[in-house]
Amino acid sequence: MNELILKAKQIWKEGDPGKALMLLSDPSLKGDTDALFLTGEIHYSRQEWGMALNGFRKVLQLDPSQKAAQTYVELILNILGFFHTDQFNP
């Protein structure tokens, strides 16, 4: 794993997801599945569903065998598709 990705992961775990995302946006990491996956995880942890979904789908475009990314996509789609039926009963 790239040193920049490891540094971003450490910064995220220390509680600064914004700075970690900034590091992961480095042009040298473009197309790196590890960077895209970590970006998705950070957005997921911040409940930024659209950004997380985009990150995990990019991972799957580059590596369709990535089971963890597929699991995250399914989780996010379930979250976005959830509605409580009792809301609609008067």
PyMOL Python script that loads the backbone (N, CA, C, O; Angstrom):
from pymol import cmd

cmd.read_pdbstr("""\
ATOM      1  N   MET A   1       0.846  -1.184   0.000  1.00  0.00           N
ATOM      2  CA  MET A   1       0.000   0.000   0.000  1.00  0.00           C
ATOM      3  C   MET A   1       0.885   1.239   0.000  1.00  0.00           C
ATOM      4  O   MET A   1       1.912   1.287   0.677  1.00  0.00           O
ATOM      5  N   ASN A   2       0.485   2.205  -0.744  1.00  0.00           N
ATOM      6  CA  ASN A   2       1.195   3.463  -0.899  1.00  0.00           C
ATOM      7  C   ASN A   2       1.357   4.169   0.453  1.00  0.00           C
ATOM      8  O   ASN A   2       0.464   4.126   1.300  1.00  0.00           O
ATOM      9  N   GLU A   3       2.499   4.810   0.636  1.00  0.00           N
ATOM     10  CA  GLU A   3       2.798   5.523   1.884  1.00  0.00           C
ATOM     11  C   GLU A   3       1.791   6.645   2.153  1.00  0.00           C
ATOM     12  O   GLU A   3       1.421   6.889   3.301  1.00  0.00           O
ATOM     13  N   LEU A   4       1.357   7.317   1.104  1.00  0.00           N
ATOM     14  CA  LEU A   4       0.383   8.407   1.238  1.00  0.00           C
ATOM     15  C   LEU A   4      -0.965   7.877   1.737  1.00  0.00           C
ATOM     16  O   LEU A   4      -1.640   8.527   2.536  1.00  0.00           O
ATOM     17  N   ILE A   5      -1.345   6.694   1.260  1.00  0.00           N
ATOM     18  CA  ILE A   5      -2.595   6.073   1.703  1.00  0.00           C
ATOM     19  C   ILE A   5      -2.497   5.686   3.172  1.00  0.00           C
ATOM     20  O   ILE A   5      -3.435   5.898   3.940  1.00  0.00           O
ATOM     21  N   LEU A   6      -1.371   5.124   3.555  1.00  0.00           N
ATOM     22  CA  LEU A   6      -1.171   4.751   4.967  1.00  0.00           C
ATOM     23  C   LEU A   6      -1.236   5.986   5.867  1.00  0.00           C
ATOM     24  O   LEU A   6      -1.818   5.945   6.951  1.00  0.00           O
ATOM     25  N   LYS A   7      -0.635   7.080   5.407  1.00  0.00           N
ATOM     26  CA  LYS A   7      -0.661   8.323   6.193  1.00  0.00           C
ATOM     27  C   LYS A   7      -2.101   8.839   6.314  1.00  0.00           C
ATOM     28  O   LYS A   7      -2.521   9.274   7.386  1.00  0.00           O
ATOM     29  N   ALA A   8      -2.855   8.788   5.205  1.00  0.00           N
ATOM     30  CA  ALA A   8      -4.248   9.237   5.227  1.00  0.00           C
ATOM     31  C   ALA A   8      -5.075   8.376   6.174  1.00  0.00           C
ATOM     32  O   ALA A   8      -5.921   8.890   6.907  1.00  0.00           O
ATOM     33  N   LYS A   9      -4.833   7.073   6.160  1.00  0.00           N
ATOM     34  CA  LYS A   9      -5.569   6.162   7.043  1.00  0.00           C
ATOM     35  C   LYS A   9      -5.283   6.499   8.507  1.00  0.00           C
ATOM     36  O   LYS A   9      -6.189   6.505   9.341  1.00  0.00           O
ATOM     37  N   GLN A  10      -4.013   6.780   8.807  1.00  0.00           N
ATOM     38  CA  GLN A  10      -3.626   7.117  10.179  1.00  0.00           C
ATOM     39  C   GLN A  10      -4.274   8.442  10.613  1.00  0.00           C
ATOM     40  O   GLN A  10      -4.778   8.555  11.731  1.00  0.00           O
ATOM     41  N   ILE A  11      -4.256   9.421   9.735  1.00  0.00           N
ATOM     42  CA  ILE A  11      -4.870  10.721  10.053  1.00  0.00           C
ATOM     43  C   ILE A  11      -6.364  10.568  10.289  1.00  0.00           C
ATOM     44  O   ILE A  11      -6.919  11.187  11.197  1.00  0.00           O
ATOM     45  N   TRP A  12      -7.016   9.749   9.475  1.00  0.00           N
ATOM     46  CA  TRP A  12      -8.451   9.490   9.649  1.00  0.00           C
ATOM     47  C   TRP A  12      -8.713   8.857  11.011  1.00  0.00           C
ATOM     48  O   TRP A  12      -9.629   9.265  11.725  1.00  0.00           O
ATOM     49  N   LYS A  13      -7.905   7.856  11.370  1.00  0.00           N
ATOM     50  CA  LYS A  13      -8.100   7.180  12.659  1.00  0.00           C
ATOM     51  C   LYS A  13      -7.834   8.119  13.832  1.00  0.00           C
ATOM     52  O   LYS A  13      -8.370   7.926  14.923  1.00  0.00           O
ATOM     53  N   GLU A  14      -7.011   9.129  13.606  1.00  0.00           N
ATOM     54  CA  GLU A  14      -6.732  10.113  14.651  1.00  0.00           C
ATOM     55  C   GLU A  14      -7.838  11.163  14.753  1.00  0.00           C
ATOM     56  O   GLU A  14      -7.817  12.005  15.651  1.00  0.00           O
ATOM     57  N   GLY A  15      -8.806  11.112  13.829  1.00  0.00           N
ATOM     58  CA  GLY A  15      -9.968  11.985  13.950  1.00  0.00           C
ATOM     59  C   GLY A  15     -10.032  13.167  13.012  1.00  0.00           C
ATOM     60  O   GLY A  15     -10.779  14.111  13.268  1.00  0.00           O
ATOM     61  N   ASP A  16      -9.266  13.144  11.927  1.00  0.00           N
ATOM     62  CA  ASP A  16      -9.315  14.266  10.992  1.00  0.00           C
ATOM     63  C   ASP A  16      -9.637  13.755   9.581  1.00  0.00           C
ATOM     64  O   ASP A  16      -8.756  13.691   8.724  1.00  0.00           O
ATOM     65  N   PRO A  17     -10.913  13.391   9.344  1.00  0.00           N
ATOM     66  CA  PRO A  17     -11.264  12.832   8.034  1.00  0.00           C
ATOM     67  C   PRO A  17     -11.092  13.830   6.887  1.00  0.00           C
ATOM     68  O   PRO A  17     -10.787  13.425   5.765  1.00  0.00           O
ATOM     69  N   GLY A  18     -11.278  15.109   7.145  1.00  0.00           N
ATOM     70  CA  GLY A  18     -11.121  16.122   6.103  1.00  0.00           C
ATOM     71  C   GLY A  18      -9.699  16.160   5.561  1.00  0.00           C
ATOM     72  O   GLY A  18      -9.487  16.221   4.350  1.00  0.00           O
ATOM     73  N   LYS A  19      -8.738  16.124   6.459  1.00  0.00           N
ATOM     74  CA  LYS A  19      -7.337  16.135   6.047  1.00  0.00           C
ATOM     75  C   LYS A  19      -6.982  14.834   5.325  1.00  0.00           C
ATOM     76  O   LYS A  19      -6.216  14.841   4.362  1.00  0.00           O
ATOM     77  N   ALA A  20      -7.543  13.723   5.795  1.00  0.00           N
ATOM     78  CA  ALA A  20      -7.293  12.439   5.140  1.00  0.00           C
ATOM     79  C   ALA A  20      -7.833  12.451   3.713  1.00  0.00           C
ATOM     80  O   ALA A  20      -7.170  11.966   2.797  1.00  0.00           O
ATOM     81  N   LEU A  21      -9.028  13.000   3.519  1.00  0.00           N
ATOM     82  CA  LEU A  21      -9.601  13.089   2.175  1.00  0.00           C
ATOM     83  C   LEU A  21      -8.761  13.989   1.275  1.00  0.00           C
ATOM     84  O   LEU A  21      -8.626  13.733   0.079  1.00  0.00           O
ATOM     85  N   MET A  22      -8.202  15.040   1.858  1.00  0.00           N
ATOM     86  CA  MET A  22      -7.358  15.931   1.088  1.00  0.00           C
ATOM     87  C   MET A  22      -6.109  15.186   0.590  1.00  0.00           C
ATOM     88  O   MET A  22      -5.701  15.348  -0.560  1.00  0.00           O
ATOM     89  N   LEU A  23      -5.511  14.373   1.462  1.00  0.00           N
ATOM     90  CA  LEU A  23      -4.350  13.584   1.064  1.00  0.00           C
ATOM     91  C   LEU A  23      -4.719  12.581  -0.031  1.00  0.00           C
ATOM     92  O   LEU A  23      -3.949  12.366  -0.967  1.00  0.00           O
ATOM     93  N   LEU A  24      -5.886  11.976   0.091  1.00  0.00           N
ATOM     94  CA  LEU A  24      -6.317  10.962  -0.872  1.00  0.00           C
ATOM     95  C   LEU A  24      -6.685  11.560  -2.228  1.00  0.00           C
ATOM     96  O   LEU A  24      -6.815  10.825  -3.207  1.00  0.00           O
ATOM     97  N   SER A  25      -6.855  12.867  -2.301  1.00  0.00           N
ATOM     98  CA  SER A  25      -7.177  13.504  -3.574  1.00  0.00           C
ATOM     99  C   SER A  25      -5.920  13.817  -4.388  1.00  0.00           C
ATOM    100  O   SER A  25      -6.009  14.422  -5.456  1.00  0.00           O
ATOM    101  N   ASP A  26      -4.768  13.414  -3.897  1.00  0.00           N
ATOM    102  CA  ASP A  26      -3.508  13.633  -4.607  1.00  0.00           C
ATOM    103  C   ASP A  26      -3.573  12.987  -5.999  1.00  0.00           C
ATOM    104  O   ASP A  26      -3.982  11.833  -6.123  1.00  0.00           O
ATOM    105  N   PRO A  27      -3.177  13.717  -7.037  1.00  0.00           N
ATOM    106  CA  PRO A  27      -3.252  13.180  -8.405  1.00  0.00           C
ATOM    107  C   PRO A  27      -2.483  11.874  -8.613  1.00  0.00           C
ATOM    108  O   PRO A  27      -2.841  11.078  -9.481  1.00  0.00           O
ATOM    109  N   SER A  28      -1.440  11.652  -7.830  1.00  0.00           N
ATOM    110  CA  SER A  28      -0.660  10.415  -7.984  1.00  0.00           C
ATOM    111  C   SER A  28      -1.458   9.182  -7.573  1.00  0.00           C
ATOM    112  O   SER A  28      -1.075   8.061  -7.909  1.00  0.00           O
ATOM    113  N   LEU A  29      -2.563   9.372  -6.853  1.00  0.00           N
ATOM    114  CA  LEU A  29      -3.382   8.244  -6.398  1.00  0.00           C
ATOM    115  C   LEU A  29      -4.574   7.983  -7.309  1.00  0.00           C
ATOM    116  O   LEU A  29      -5.385   7.100  -7.029  1.00  0.00           O
ATOM    117  N   LYS A  30      -4.688   8.740  -8.397  1.00  0.00           N
ATOM    118  CA  LYS A  30      -5.818   8.569  -9.311  1.00  0.00           C
ATOM    119  C   LYS A  30      -5.830   7.125  -9.843  1.00  0.00           C
ATOM    120  O   LYS A  30      -4.836   6.635 -10.379  1.00  0.00           O
ATOM    121  N   GLY A  31      -6.972   6.471  -9.680  1.00  0.00           N
ATOM    122  CA  GLY A  31      -7.111   5.101 -10.160  1.00  0.00           C
ATOM    123  C   GLY A  31      -6.580   4.037  -9.216  1.00  0.00           C
ATOM    124  O   GLY A  31      -6.611   2.852  -9.546  1.00  0.00           O
ATOM    125  N   ASP A  32      -6.092   4.435  -8.050  1.00  0.00           N
ATOM    126  CA  ASP A  32      -5.602   3.472  -7.062  1.00  0.00           C
ATOM    127  C   ASP A  32      -6.789   2.935  -6.268  1.00  0.00           C
ATOM    128  O   ASP A  32      -7.473   3.699  -5.588  1.00  0.00           O
ATOM    129  N   THR A  33      -7.039   1.636  -6.349  1.00  0.00           N
ATOM    130  CA  THR A  33      -8.217   1.070  -5.699  1.00  0.00           C
ATOM    131  C   THR A  33      -8.158   1.194  -4.179  1.00  0.00           C
ATOM    132  O   THR A  33      -9.195   1.354  -3.535  1.00  0.00           O
ATOM    133  N   ASP A  34      -6.969   1.123  -3.602  1.00  0.00           N
ATOM    134  CA  ASP A  34      -6.851   1.277  -2.144  1.00  0.00           C
ATOM    135  C   ASP A  34      -7.244   2.689  -1.723  1.00  0.00           C
ATOM    136  O   ASP A  34      -7.926   2.872  -0.715  1.00  0.00           O
ATOM    137  N   ALA A  35      -6.817   3.682  -2.492  1.00  0.00           N
ATOM    138  CA  ALA A  35      -7.162   5.073  -2.179  1.00  0.00           C
ATOM    139  C   ALA A  35      -8.656   5.311  -2.363  1.00  0.00           C
ATOM    140  O   ALA A  35      -9.289   5.976  -1.543  1.00  0.00           O
ATOM    141  N   LEU A  36      -9.211   4.770  -3.432  1.00  0.00           N
ATOM    142  CA  LEU A  36     -10.649   4.928  -3.676  1.00  0.00           C
ATOM    143  C   LEU A  36     -11.473   4.240  -2.591  1.00  0.00           C
ATOM    144  O   LEU A  36     -12.489   4.773  -2.143  1.00  0.00           O
ATOM    145  N   PHE A  37     -11.031   3.057  -2.171  1.00  0.00           N
ATOM    146  CA  PHE A  37     -11.755   2.328  -1.129  1.00  0.00           C
ATOM    147  C   PHE A  37     -11.719   3.101   0.193  1.00  0.00           C
ATOM    148  O   PHE A  37     -12.740   3.235   0.866  1.00  0.00           O
ATOM    149  N   LEU A  38     -10.547   3.606   0.557  1.00  0.00           N
ATOM    150  CA  LEU A  38     -10.428   4.369   1.801  1.00  0.00           C
ATOM    151  C   LEU A  38     -11.262   5.649   1.727  1.00  0.00           C
ATOM    152  O   LEU A  38     -11.883   6.045   2.713  1.00  0.00           O
ATOM    153  N   THR A  39     -11.275   6.288   0.570  1.00  0.00           N
ATOM    154  CA  THR A  39     -12.110   7.475   0.378  1.00  0.00           C
ATOM    155  C   THR A  39     -13.573   7.125   0.612  1.00  0.00           C
ATOM    156  O   THR A  39     -14.294   7.862   1.283  1.00  0.00           O
ATOM    157  N   GLY A  40     -14.007   5.998   0.055  1.00  0.00           N
ATOM    158  CA  GLY A  40     -15.378   5.539   0.263  1.00  0.00           C
ATOM    159  C   GLY A  40     -15.674   5.279   1.729  1.00  0.00           C
ATOM    160  O   GLY A  40     -16.734   5.650   2.232  1.00  0.00           O
ATOM    161  N   GLU A  41     -14.725   4.635   2.417  1.00  0.00           N
ATOM    162  CA  GLU A  41     -14.923   4.348   3.850  1.00  0.00           C
ATOM    163  C   GLU A  41     -15.059   5.630   4.669  1.00  0.00           C
ATOM    164  O   GLU A  41     -15.894   5.718   5.568  1.00  0.00           O
ATOM    165  N   ILE A  42     -14.235   6.612   4.350  1.00  0.00           N
ATOM    166  CA  ILE A  42     -14.297   7.873   5.099  1.00  0.00           C
ATOM    167  C   ILE A  42     -15.645   8.550   4.868  1.00  0.00           C
ATOM    168  O   ILE A  42     -16.282   9.013   5.815  1.00  0.00           O
ATOM    169  N   HIS A  43     -16.074   8.607   3.621  1.00  0.00           N
ATOM    170  CA  HIS A  43     -17.379   9.217   3.330  1.00  0.00           C
ATOM    171  C   HIS A  43     -18.509   8.416   3.993  1.00  0.00           C
ATOM    172  O   HIS A  43     -19.473   8.994   4.496  1.00  0.00           O
ATOM    173  N   TYR A  44     -18.386   7.105   3.989  1.00  0.00           N
ATOM    174  CA  TYR A  44     -19.398   6.252   4.625  1.00  0.00           C
ATOM    175  C   TYR A  44     -19.481   6.579   6.124  1.00  0.00           C
ATOM    176  O   TYR A  44     -20.573   6.702   6.677  1.00  0.00           O
ATOM    177  N   SER A  45     -18.337   6.715   6.761  1.00  0.00           N
ATOM    178  CA  SER A  45     -18.316   7.005   8.198  1.00  0.00           C
ATOM    179  C   SER A  45     -18.924   8.370   8.514  1.00  0.00           C
ATOM    180  O   SER A  45     -19.402   8.606   9.623  1.00  0.00           O
ATOM    181  N   ARG A  46     -18.901   9.260   7.532  1.00  0.00           N
ATOM    182  CA  ARG A  46     -19.474  10.602   7.701  1.00  0.00           C
ATOM    183  C   ARG A  46     -20.914  10.679   7.197  1.00  0.00           C
ATOM    184  O   ARG A  46     -21.519  11.751   7.172  1.00  0.00           O
ATOM    185  N   GLN A  47     -21.450   9.532   6.798  1.00  0.00           N
ATOM    186  CA  GLN A  47     -22.813   9.409   6.282  1.00  0.00           C
ATOM    187  C   GLN A  47     -23.023  10.262   5.036  1.00  0.00           C
ATOM    188  O   GLN A  47     -24.104  10.809   4.820  1.00  0.00           O
ATOM    189  N   GLU A  48     -22.000  10.366   4.239  1.00  0.00           N
ATOM    190  CA  GLU A  48     -22.070  11.055   2.950  1.00  0.00           C
ATOM    191  C   GLU A  48     -22.286   9.972   1.894  1.00  0.00           C
ATOM    192  O   GLU A  48     -21.364   9.568   1.185  1.00  0.00           O
ATOM    193  N   TRP A  49     -23.537   9.518   1.816  1.00  0.00           N
ATOM    194  CA  TRP A  49     -23.865   8.312   1.058  1.00  0.00           C
ATOM    195  C   TRP A  49     -23.511   8.410  -0.421  1.00  0.00           C
ATOM    196  O   TRP A  49     -22.960   7.461  -0.979  1.00  0.00           O
ATOM    197  N   GLY A  50     -23.808   9.511  -1.055  1.00  0.00           N
ATOM    198  CA  GLY A  50     -23.531   9.654  -2.481  1.00  0.00           C
ATOM    199  C   GLY A  50     -22.045   9.580  -2.794  1.00  0.00           C
ATOM    200  O   GLY A  50     -21.632   8.881  -3.719  1.00  0.00           O
ATOM    201  N   MET A  51     -21.253  10.295  -2.028  1.00  0.00           N
ATOM    202  CA  MET A  51     -19.804  10.285  -2.239  1.00  0.00           C
ATOM    203  C   MET A  51     -19.224   8.903  -1.945  1.00  0.00           C
ATOM    204  O   MET A  51     -18.350   8.430  -2.671  1.00  0.00           O
ATOM    205  N   ALA A  52     -19.704   8.258  -0.890  1.00  0.00           N
ATOM    206  CA  ALA A  52     -19.236   6.914  -0.559  1.00  0.00           C
ATOM    207  C   ALA A  52     -19.590   5.937  -1.669  1.00  0.00           C
ATOM    208  O   ALA A  52     -18.757   5.133  -2.088  1.00  0.00           O
ATOM    209  N   LEU A  53     -20.822   6.009  -2.142  1.00  0.00           N
ATOM    210  CA  LEU A  53     -21.279   5.122  -3.212  1.00  0.00           C
ATOM    211  C   LEU A  53     -20.433   5.307  -4.472  1.00  0.00           C
ATOM    212  O   LEU A  53     -20.053   4.332  -5.120  1.00  0.00           O
ATOM    213  N   ASN A  54     -20.143   6.553  -4.810  1.00  0.00           N
ATOM    214  CA  ASN A  54     -19.296   6.828  -5.979  1.00  0.00           C
ATOM    215  C   ASN A  54     -17.913   6.205  -5.824  1.00  0.00           C
ATOM    216  O   ASN A  54     -17.382   5.615  -6.764  1.00  0.00           O
ATOM    217  N   GLY A  55     -17.335   6.340  -4.639  1.00  0.00           N
ATOM    218  CA  GLY A  55     -16.008   5.769  -4.392  1.00  0.00           C
ATOM    219  C   GLY A  55     -15.997   4.259  -4.526  1.00  0.00           C
ATOM    220  O   GLY A  55     -15.115   3.697  -5.177  1.00  0.00           O
ATOM    221  N   PHE A  56     -16.964   3.601  -3.920  1.00  0.00           N
ATOM    222  CA  PHE A  56     -17.003   2.142  -3.972  1.00  0.00           C
ATOM    223  C   PHE A  56     -17.318   1.633  -5.377  1.00  0.00           C
ATOM    224  O   PHE A  56     -16.814   0.586  -5.785  1.00  0.00           O
ATOM    225  N   ARG A  57     -18.138   2.357  -6.109  1.00  0.00           N
ATOM    226  CA  ARG A  57     -18.440   1.943  -7.491  1.00  0.00           C
ATOM    227  C   ARG A  57     -17.220   2.105  -8.400  1.00  0.00           C
ATOM    228  O   ARG A  57     -17.027   1.308  -9.318  1.00  0.00           O
ATOM    229  N   LYS A  58     -16.399   3.122  -8.154  1.00  0.00           N
ATOM    230  CA  LYS A  58     -15.162   3.273  -8.918  1.00  0.00           C
ATOM    231  C   LYS A  58     -14.221   2.108  -8.631  1.00  0.00           C
ATOM    232  O   LYS A  58     -13.558   1.597  -9.534  1.00  0.00           O
ATOM    233  N   VAL A  59     -14.169   1.693  -7.366  1.00  0.00           N
ATOM    234  CA  VAL A  59     -13.347   0.529  -7.009  1.00  0.00           C
ATOM    235  C   VAL A  59     -13.817  -0.687  -7.794  1.00  0.00           C
ATOM    236  O   VAL A  59     -13.003  -1.428  -8.345  1.00  0.00           O
ATOM    237  N   LEU A  60     -15.129  -0.892  -7.845  1.00  0.00           N
ATOM    238  CA  LEU A  60     -15.678  -2.052  -8.544  1.00  0.00           C
ATOM    239  C   LEU A  60     -15.461  -1.976 -10.048  1.00  0.00           C
ATOM    240  O   LEU A  60     -15.332  -3.013 -10.699  1.00  0.00           O
ATOM    241  N   GLN A  61     -15.418  -0.788 -10.610  1.00  0.00           N
ATOM    242  CA  GLN A  61     -15.117  -0.653 -12.039  1.00  0.00           C
ATOM    243  C   GLN A  61     -13.693  -1.120 -12.329  1.00  0.00           C
ATOM    244  O   GLN A  61     -13.433  -1.764 -13.346  1.00  0.00           O
ATOM    245  N   LEU A  62     -12.776  -0.787 -11.422  1.00  0.00           N
ATOM    246  CA  LEU A  62     -11.373  -1.154 -11.614  1.00  0.00           C
ATOM    247  C   LEU A  62     -11.084  -2.590 -11.201  1.00  0.00           C
ATOM    248  O   LEU A  62     -10.218  -3.244 -11.783  1.00  0.00           O
ATOM    249  N   ASP A  63     -11.805  -3.083 -10.197  1.00  0.00           N
ATOM    250  CA  ASP A  63     -11.588  -4.439  -9.685  1.00  0.00           C
ATOM    251  C   ASP A  63     -12.926  -5.047  -9.272  1.00  0.00           C
ATOM    252  O   ASP A  63     -13.311  -4.949  -8.106  1.00  0.00           O
ATOM    253  N   PRO A  64     -13.637  -5.671 -10.204  1.00  0.00           N
ATOM    254  CA  PRO A  64     -14.960  -6.229  -9.915  1.00  0.00           C
ATOM    255  C   PRO A  64     -14.959  -7.340  -8.860  1.00  0.00           C
ATOM    256  O   PRO A  64     -16.018  -7.688  -8.337  1.00  0.00           O
ATOM    257  N   SER A  65     -13.809  -7.890  -8.547  1.00  0.00           N
ATOM    258  CA  SER A  65     -13.751  -8.964  -7.548  1.00  0.00           C
ATOM    259  C   SER A  65     -13.675  -8.435  -6.120  1.00  0.00           C
ATOM    260  O   SER A  65     -13.619  -9.226  -5.178  1.00  0.00           O
ATOM    261  N   GLN A  66     -13.672  -7.139  -5.941  1.00  0.00           N
ATOM    262  CA  GLN A  66     -13.543  -6.492  -4.624  1.00  0.00           C
ATOM    263  C   GLN A  66     -14.852  -6.675  -3.834  1.00  0.00           C
ATOM    264  O   GLN A  66     -15.784  -5.883  -3.974  1.00  0.00           O
ATOM    265  N   LYS A  67     -14.910  -7.713  -3.014  1.00  0.00           N
ATOM    266  CA  LYS A  67     -16.136  -8.063  -2.274  1.00  0.00           C
ATOM    267  C   LYS A  67     -16.508  -7.019  -1.228  1.00  0.00           C
ATOM    268  O   LYS A  67     -17.691  -6.742  -1.028  1.00  0.00           O
ATOM    269  N   ALA A  68     -15.526  -6.443  -0.565  1.00  0.00           N
ATOM    270  CA  ALA A  68     -15.823  -5.447   0.475  1.00  0.00           C
ATOM    271  C   ALA A  68     -16.499  -4.216  -0.128  1.00  0.00           C
ATOM    272  O   ALA A  68     -17.426  -3.665   0.466  1.00  0.00           O
ATOM    273  N   ALA A  69     -16.046  -3.789  -1.293  1.00  0.00           N
ATOM    274  CA  ALA A  69     -16.664  -2.639  -1.949  1.00  0.00           C
ATOM    275  C   ALA A  69     -18.096  -2.970  -2.357  1.00  0.00           C
ATOM    276  O   ALA A  69     -18.990  -2.132  -2.236  1.00  0.00           O
ATOM    277  N   GLN A  70     -18.313  -4.197  -2.840  1.00  0.00           N
ATOM    278  CA  GLN A  70     -19.662  -4.617  -3.220  1.00  0.00           C
ATOM    279  C   GLN A  70     -20.591  -4.620  -2.003  1.00  0.00           C
ATOM    280  O   GLN A  70     -21.753  -4.227  -2.105  1.00  0.00           O
ATOM    281  N   THR A  71     -20.081  -5.061  -0.866  1.00  0.00           N
ATOM    282  CA  THR A  71     -20.868  -5.074   0.365  1.00  0.00           C
ATOM    283  C   THR A  71     -21.259  -3.647   0.768  1.00  0.00           C
ATOM    284  O   THR A  71     -22.404  -3.394   1.145  1.00  0.00           O
ATOM    285  N   TYR A  72     -20.302  -2.721   0.686  1.00  0.00           N
ATOM    286  CA  TYR A  72     -20.602  -1.325   1.015  1.00  0.00           C
ATOM    287  C   TYR A  72     -21.662  -0.762   0.068  1.00  0.00           C
ATOM    288  O   TYR A  72     -22.561  -0.046   0.509  1.00  0.00           O
ATOM    289  N   VAL A  73     -21.569  -1.074  -1.221  1.00  0.00           N
ATOM    290  CA  VAL A  73     -22.563  -0.589  -2.192  1.00  0.00           C
ATOM    291  C   VAL A  73     -23.947  -1.083  -1.798  1.00  0.00           C
ATOM    292  O   VAL A  73     -24.909  -0.315  -1.798  1.00  0.00           O
ATOM    293  N   GLU A  74     -24.049  -2.358  -1.463  1.00  0.00           N
ATOM    294  CA  GLU A  74     -25.340  -2.922  -1.060  1.00  0.00           C
ATOM    295  C   GLU A  74     -25.868  -2.272   0.211  1.00  0.00           C
ATOM    296  O   GLU A  74     -27.060  -1.984   0.313  1.00  0.00           O
ATOM    297  N   LEU A  75     -24.990  -2.041   1.178  1.00  0.00           N
ATOM    298  CA  LEU A  75     -25.407  -1.381   2.426  1.00  0.00           C
ATOM    299  C   LEU A  75     -25.943   0.027   2.153  1.00  0.00           C
ATOM    300  O   LEU A  75     -26.989   0.415   2.673  1.00  0.00           O
ATOM    301  N   ILE A  76     -25.222   0.774   1.341  1.00  0.00           N
ATOM    302  CA  ILE A  76     -25.634   2.152   1.042  1.00  0.00           C
ATOM    303  C   ILE A  76     -26.960   2.164   0.292  1.00  0.00           C
ATOM    304  O   ILE A  76     -27.834   2.977   0.590  1.00  0.00           O
ATOM    305  N   LEU A  77     -27.112   1.274  -0.671  1.00  0.00           N
ATOM    306  CA  LEU A  77     -28.373   1.226  -1.413  1.00  0.00           C
ATOM    307  C   LEU A  77     -29.537   0.849  -0.501  1.00  0.00           C
ATOM    308  O   LEU A  77     -30.650   1.344  -0.681  1.00  0.00           O
ATOM    309  N   ASN A  78     -29.290  -0.023   0.477  1.00  0.00           N
ATOM    310  CA  ASN A  78     -30.337  -0.357   1.457  1.00  0.00           C
ATOM    311  C   ASN A  78     -30.685   0.850   2.323  1.00  0.00           C
ATOM    312  O   ASN A  78     -31.854   1.093   2.621  1.00  0.00           O
ATOM    313  N   ILE A  79     -29.673   1.595   2.719  1.00  0.00           N
ATOM    314  CA  ILE A  79     -29.905   2.793   3.533  1.00  0.00           C
ATOM    315  C   ILE A  79     -30.724   3.813   2.737  1.00  0.00           C
ATOM    316  O   ILE A  79     -31.694   4.374   3.246  1.00  0.00           O
ATOM    317  N   LEU A  80     -30.328   4.044   1.498  1.00  0.00           N
ATOM    318  CA  LEU A  80     -31.014   5.045   0.671  1.00  0.00           C
ATOM    319  C   LEU A  80     -32.412   4.597   0.272  1.00  0.00           C
ATOM    320  O   LEU A  80     -33.281   5.432   0.024  1.00  0.00           O
ATOM    321  N   GLY A  81     -32.638   3.293   0.206  1.00  0.00           N
ATOM    322  CA  GLY A  81     -33.935   2.789  -0.210  1.00  0.00           C
ATOM    323  C   GLY A  81     -34.897   2.538   0.931  1.00  0.00           C
ATOM    324  O   GLY A  81     -36.049   2.171   0.700  1.00  0.00           O
ATOM    325  N   PHE A  82     -34.443   2.731   2.166  1.00  0.00           N
ATOM    326  CA  PHE A  82     -35.292   2.449   3.324  1.00  0.00           C
ATOM    327  C   PHE A  82     -36.364   3.517   3.492  1.00  0.00           C
ATOM    328  O   PHE A  82     -36.097   4.710   3.349  1.00  0.00           O
ATOM    329  N   PHE A  83     -37.557   3.082   3.790  1.00  0.00           N
ATOM    330  CA  PHE A  83     -38.590   4.007   4.230  1.00  0.00           C
ATOM    331  C   PHE A  83     -39.471   3.271   5.227  1.00  0.00           C
ATOM    332  O   PHE A  83     -39.635   2.053   5.156  1.00  0.00           O
ATOM    333  N   HIS A  84     -40.011   4.004   6.122  1.00  0.00           N
ATOM    334  CA  HIS A  84     -40.805   3.447   7.208  1.00  0.00           C
ATOM    335  C   HIS A  84     -42.277   3.514   6.786  1.00  0.00           C
ATOM    336  O   HIS A  84     -42.822   4.605   6.624  1.00  0.00           O
ATOM    337  N   THR A  85     -42.916   2.369   6.609  1.00  0.00           N
ATOM    338  CA  THR A  85     -44.294   2.343   6.099  1.00  0.00           C
ATOM    339  C   THR A  85     -45.275   3.008   7.044  1.00  0.00           C
ATOM    340  O   THR A  85     -46.302   3.512   6.589  1.00  0.00           O
ATOM    341  N   ASP A  86     -45.008   3.031   8.317  1.00  0.00           N
ATOM    342  CA  ASP A  86     -45.921   3.675   9.255  1.00  0.00           C
ATOM    343  C   ASP A  86     -46.020   5.189   9.046  1.00  0.00           C
ATOM    344  O   ASP A  86     -46.982   5.822   9.481  1.00  0.00           O
ATOM    345  N   GLN A  87     -45.031   5.752   8.386  1.00  0.00           N
ATOM    346  CA  GLN A  87     -45.080   7.182   8.099  1.00  0.00           C
ATOM    347  C   GLN A  87     -46.270   7.514   7.194  1.00  0.00           C
ATOM    348  O   GLN A  87     -46.808   8.620   7.238  1.00  0.00           O
ATOM    349  N   PHE A  88     -46.662   6.563   6.395  1.00  0.00           N
ATOM    350  CA  PHE A  88     -47.686   6.823   5.395  1.00  0.00           C
ATOM    351  C   PHE A  88     -49.087   6.445   5.856  1.00  0.00           C
ATOM    352  O   PHE A  88     -50.056   6.634   5.120  1.00  0.00           O
ATOM    353  N   ASN A  89     -49.201   5.913   7.064  1.00  0.00           N
ATOM    354  CA  ASN A  89     -50.515   5.555   7.617  1.00  0.00           C
ATOM    355  C   ASN A  89     -51.046   6.701   8.475  1.00  0.00           C
ATOM    356  O   ASN A  89     -50.367   7.153   9.397  1.00  0.00           O
ATOM    357  N   PRO A  90     -52.248   7.167   8.177  1.00  0.00           N
ATOM    358  CA  PRO A  90     -52.799   8.295   8.969  1.00  0.00           C
ATOM    359  C   PRO A  90     -53.207   7.888  10.372  1.00  0.00           C
ATOM    360  O   PRO A  90     -53.681   8.723  11.143  1.00  0.00           O
TER     361      PRO A  90
END
""", "prot")
cmd.dss("prot")
cmd.show_as("cartoon", "prot")
cmd.util.cbc("prot")
cmd.orient("prot")
